Amino acid sequence: MTSVTMYSTPWCGYCHRLKSQMDREGISYEVVDIEQVPEAAQIVEKVNGGNQTVPTLVYSDGSAQTNPSLAQVKEKIAALA
């Protein structure tokens, strides 16, 4: 099974939307709140050129997507399967 970690914040509307879409599709993921976990914020900054842009998804192969569409997430998961 492909591992997906979503770096998020509680107030991020894009994060809430993507979580809902992934839930409906049965895609499992772990959520990490970058405001509560300082090392997570550093991971997001590294992936996004110093910016704390969420949602940032990191996959089991170490690759990342920033604010992806559900279609992009599904395509990436299929490629990793």
C-alpha positions in Angstrom: 0.0 0.0 0.0 1.3 3.4 -0.9 2.0 5.7 2.0 0.8 9.3 1.7 1.4 12.1 4.3 -0.5 15.3 4.0 1.1 18.3 5.6 -1.7 20.7 6.5 -3.1 23.4 8.9 -6.5 23.4 10.6 -7.5 26.6 8.8 -6.5 25.6 5.2 -9.6 25.4 3.0 -7.7 23.6 0.2 -6.6 21.0 2.8 -10.1 20.4 3.9 -11.4 20.0 0.4 -8.6 17.6 -0.6 -9.1 15.6 2.6 -12.8 15.3 1.8 -12.2 14.2 -1.7 -9.6 11.6 -0.7 -11.9 10.3 2.0 -14.7 9.9 -0.6 -12.3 7.9 -2.8 -11.1 5.7 0.0 -7.5 7.0 -0.2 -5.8 6.6 3.1 -3.3 9.2 4.3 -1.7 10.6 7.5 -2.2 14.2 8.4 0.5 16.3 10.0 -0.3 19.8 11.2 2.7 21.9 10.4 1.7 24.4 13.1 2.0 21.7 15.8 5.0 19.9 14.5 8.0 22.2 13.7 10.0 19.6 11.9 7.0 19.1 9.5 7.0 22.8 8.7 10.7 22.4 7.8 9.8 19.5 5.4 7.2 21.7 3.7 9.5 24.6 3.4 12.2 22.4 1.8 9.8 21.1 -0.8 8.3 24.5 -1.5 11.3 26.8 -1.9 11.1 28.1 1.7 7.3 28.6 1.8 4.9 26.8 4.1 2.4 26.0 1.3 -0.2 23.5 2.2 -1.5 21.0 1.4 1.8 19.4 0.6 1.6 15.6 0.0 4.7 13.4 0.4 4.6 9.9 -1.0 6.3 6.7 -0.1 9.0 7.2 -2.8 9.9 10.6 -1.3 8.3 12.7 -4.0 5.9 15.6 -3.2 3.0 17.5 -4.6 1.8 20.9 -3.5 -1.9 21.6 -3.6 -2.6 18.7 -6.1 -5.9 17.9 -7.6 -7.6 14.7 -6.6 -6.8 13.4 -10.2 -3.1 14.2 -9.6 -3.1 12.3 -6.3 -4.9 9.3 -7.9 -2.4 9.3 -10.8 0.6 9.4 -8.5 -0.7 6.6 -6.3 -1.4 4.5 -9.3 2.1 5.1 -10.6 3.5 3.9 -7.2 1.4 0.8 -7.0 
